Amino acid sequence: MSHFRAWLALIVLGVVIFGIVFFISEQIRMRTTEFAVTDRRVVLKRDLFSADVQEITLDSIEGSSIRQGLFGRIFGFGHLSINGRGETHIAFPVMAHPATFRAHAERTKPSGGSA
């Protein structure tokens, strides 16, 4: 019986420690990830110690896709991918209201014509 308690304590402690480490790493990822739609481009910036910046100019956007599971549809979160001309592609991490972000990028996109 004492072996069972020891193993049970080890498993519970391992799950708790894993949960804490996972929670902290996700908090760091969320706080060091920024995305924005400006009047010229869509920008994704992430990483804590280095800078990983991806951007697509608004007039280069050719399409986008949203991926949401059941809970994502219920609670309003999901993955957004924006495709530009050629090989240009930005895959955003899980975000709140990806359809709203995509709609804002589409509204900001310049309409035809050349400057």
C-alpha positions in Angstrom: 0.0 0.0 0.0 2.8 2.4 0.7 4.3 1.9 -2.8 0.9 2.8 -4.2 0.8 6.1 -2.2 4.3 6.9 -3.3 3.6 6.4 -6.9 0.3 8.2 -6.7 2.0 11.2 -5.0 4.7 11.2 -7.7 2.2 11.1 -10.5 0.1 13.9 -9.0 3.1 16.0 -8.3 4.4 15.5 -11.8 1.1 16.5 -13.3 0.9 19.6 -11.1 4.5 20.7 -11.9 3.9 20.0 -15.7 0.7 22.1 -15.5 2.5 25.0 -13.8 5.4 25.0 -16.3 3.0 24.8 -19.2 0.9 27.7 -17.8 4.0 29.9 -17.3 5.3 29.2 -20.8 1.9 30.0 -22.3 1.7 33.2 -20.4 5.1 34.2 -21.6 4.2 33.3 -25.2 0.9 35.3 -25.0 2.6 38.4 -23.5 5.4 38.4 -26.0 3.2 38.0 -29.1 1.8 41.1 -30.8 -0.3 41.4 -34.0 -1.7 44.4 -35.7 -3.4 45.8 -38.8 -2.0 49.2 -39.8 -3.0 51.3 -42.7 -0.3 49.6 -44.8 0.3 46.1 -43.5 -0.6 43.1 -41.3 2.1 42.5 -38.7 2.9 39.5 -36.4 5.7 40.0 -33.9 6.8 37.4 -31.4 9.6 36.0 -29.2 11.0 37.1 -25.8 14.7 37.4 -26.4 14.9 37.8 -30.2 12.6 39.5 -32.7 10.6 37.4 -35.1 8.6 39.9 -37.2 6.4 38.8 -40.1 4.4 41.2 -42.2 2.3 41.3 -45.4 1.4 44.6 -47.1 -2.4 44.9 -47.3 -2.4 45.1 -51.1 -0.5 41.8 -51.3 -3.1 39.8 -49.4 -4.7 37.2 -51.6 -6.6 35.2 -49.1 -7.0 34.0 -45.6 -8.4 31.1 -43.6 -9.7 30.6 -40.1 -9.5 27.3 -38.3 -11.8 26.8 -35.2 -12.8 23.7 -33.3 -16.0 23.3 -31.4 -14.7 25.1 -28.3 -13.2 27.8 -30.5 -16.5 28.5 -32.1 -18.3 28.6 -28.7 -15.7 30.8 -26.9 -14.5 32.8 -29.9 -10.9 31.8 -30.5 -9.0 30.1 -33.3 -6.1 30.1 -35.8 -5.9 32.7 -38.6 -3.7 32.2 -41.7 -3.2 35.0 -44.2 -1.8 34.3 -47.6 0.0 36.9 -49.7 1.4 36.8 -53.2 3.9 34.0 -54.0 5.2 32.2 -50.9 4.2 34.9 -48.4 2.2 33.4 -45.5 1.6 34.4 -41.9 0.2 31.7 -39.5 -1.0 33.5 -36.4 -1.1 31.6 -33.1 -4.4 31.0 -31.3 -6.1 34.4 -31.1 -9.4 35.7 -29.8 -11.9 36.7 -32.5 -9.9 35.8 -35.6 -12.8 36.6 -37.9 -12.9 40.2 -36.5 -9.2 40.6 -37.1 -9.6 39.3 -40.6 -12.5 41.6 -41.3 -10.5 44.6 -40.0 -7.7 43.7 -42.4 -10.1 43.4 -45.3 -11.8 46.8 -44.4 -8.4 48.5 -44.2 -7.2 47.0 -47.5 -6.9 49.6 -50.3 -9.5 49.2 -53.0 -8.0 48.8 -56.5 -6.4 51.8 -58.3 -2.8 52.8 -58.2 -1.1 55.6 -56.4 
